[in-house]
Amino acid sequence: MRYDDSPPPPESGSSANPDRHWFTRRSTLAVGIAALAPACLAGWVLTQALSGAGPDESRPRSAPQPASHSTVSPGQRDAKPGSTPSGSPGTGAGTPAAAPVPAPAKGPLAGRTVVVDPGHNTGNFKHTAEIDQQVDIGTNRKECDTTGTTTNSGYMEAEFTMDVSKRLRAALEAQGAKVVLTHETGDRAWGPCITERARIGNDAKADAVVSVHADGASAGSRGFHVILPAKVKGGAADTAKIVEPSRELGERIAGNFARTTGSAPANYLGGGTGLVVRDDLGGLNLSTRPKVFIECGNMRDAKDAAQLTSPEWRQKAAQGIADGIVGFLGG
């Protein structure tokens, strides 16, 4: 069989023109091509019309990408610029992955700052000399910090306050707030001092500050109470501007805390209102921002302790405080 384009040899014993059959085949091929060209052109035009491609869309289109709130796929978030996550096709050497753009805060507390102060520190028990140092709270001098109390089984108030504070932070951030904790788990061996706790709220220009605690009263003393700043002036202490907004904050928290947790106001102080005014707490005296303390229950009472040690109840406690803050800030 032949594979080149040279004409076949003349048939033996034939006087026919040796090029006649080749010419005839070429002519037939040309006619076929000529007939096929208009059909191809028509097909191309139809394809372009159906796809909507114009003069600027003649280049191949990239495959559609799945909808996402991020410009980076989960596998790329930790990848170095120009690298390719394992198991995925490359995008070209040295091509950096697009950086995710943080979404603006949304929610009723967007643009608001809340400082949450987890009372005490689990390390205070090992640093009594440091926390016993006297600090100036304006009206007098007090210990830098205290150990806090425990349940009869040894669950520390500092453990409770940190857990509730982190839950509270999550609840407030879900509403769009910027939340600052005065300290985090393990970030310091003891403290901070009450003077520093107040300063953190002031420096943050917080719209609200809440210090989370649990009480250590005698058995049978049950319920929560919110501590409000008294009107004091002396040294660095001057609460005149924060007394009224702090009371409003405290009332909002007390109402929501009772409703969410099912706990009653303390039966041993506050006259059943769940509100107590004090002038001896440095964290309140030195604050220039609306601030309250909340004692979520009595760790020395078995019934209250059962609630305080329950993760489910602590979640309710955090939500109740958060709802009060949202109400105070007009969310």
PyMOL commands that set and color helices and strands:
alter all, ss='L'
color gray80, all
select helices_A, chain A and resi 20-51+55-57+74-76+122-126+128-131+157-173+194-203+243-261+270-272+282-285+302-308+311-328
alter helices_A, ss='H'
color red, helices_A
select strands_A, chain A and resi 113-118+134-136+141-143+178-181+208-215+225-229+233-234+237-238+275-278+291-298
alter strands_A, ss='S'
color yellow, strands_A
deselect
rebuild
show_as cartoon
